[in-house]
């Protein structure tokens, strides 16, 4: 059950450092014995790294590991002990969700793939399939209060169902592998798997039936509709098949988009301050600071225009292409923002600042395509081929105008 336990790195490293074997291989030669203090040769069962550990709180715990907080116990089944999970989220879960929304360790926010149980499921209980991204896992389990069900978690490398289906990690092959690997045919009497509808791009129902003998039933888009879906005899109403992208749902994605821009922004802002110092006197630190602040302001306005304003106003902005939507928001926000900087900005500087804001906004808005239901992979590629050259030209012109401004004024 090692996969159910979260690694305690400190404990593991301490154990490795002081409780390793009494032999060591040096330079490829035969193992050489290490000297051991006399006190450690006594047969008192005291490990070299400290006092003897107490009894584990669970027979499934192992040294250097701790049990996940959402595992409330284990169910004994014909295929072995299956972890029983809590359906109520704790403060730890909400804190983890908050960090993931900010993009902090988001790629490592995952649970172990395999089989779990909610409530007290039996041979007739439904089998629900999800991804091992913890937000997906939590979204499902929080809706299973008073429901007895099996949860089959696929190894999607910590990616949500929809994106994993596009990346082919929420896939037919992985589903078949997990079903056969956990011995699901010996656990349930039926032969049905309930999958989230957004996982359909990665799954071939016919191949699943052939590969493991289970029929795929497409559940609702949202986990919140799952109880109604099960009460209706596993039939989804029309609204359960409709994907929405409301303003609240769009706002929820903004922190992740902003987090993706933070690291490259550090390098870009350094370049802005450096370029701002170039002038008739070769380089001026005072110009680098004062002009650099204006350049940084234009860049930040572009980020906010493309990553915040564009997602909020998405349905109402002209044109279908996201990079064009970003151009509109960048122009408006950049123009107003640069005007507010004062009258001491020359024409070339004004042009450069507005172009920077527009290009950055266009890129940030285009980057949002990966989070929306409005685009397809081929559509995103086509938009990038159109938008990126325009953004590069705008940045190039802005750079030339910004560097040339001190020599012209």
Buried (B, 14 or more C-beta within 10 A) or exposed (E): BEEBBEEBEEBEEBBEEEEEEEEEEEEEEEEEEEEEEEEEEEEEEEEBBEEEEEEEEBEBBBEBBEBBEBBBEBBEBEEEBBBBBBBEBEEEBEEBBEEBBBBEEBEEBBBBBBBBBBBEBBEEBBBBBBBBBBBBBBBBBBBBEEBBBBBBBBBBBBBBBBBBBBBEBBBBBBBBBBBBEBEBBEBBEEBEBBBBBBBBBBBBBEBBBEBBEBEBBBBBBBBEBBBEBBEEEEEBEEEBEEEEBEEEBBEEBBBBBBBBBEEEBEEBBEEBBEBBBBBEEEEBEEBBEEBBBBBBBBBBBBBBBBBBBBBBBBEEBEEEBBBBBBBBBBBBBBBEBBEEBEEEBEEBBBBBBBBBBBBBBBBBBBBBBBBBEEBEEEBBEEBBEEBBEBBEEBBEBBBEBBBBBBEEE
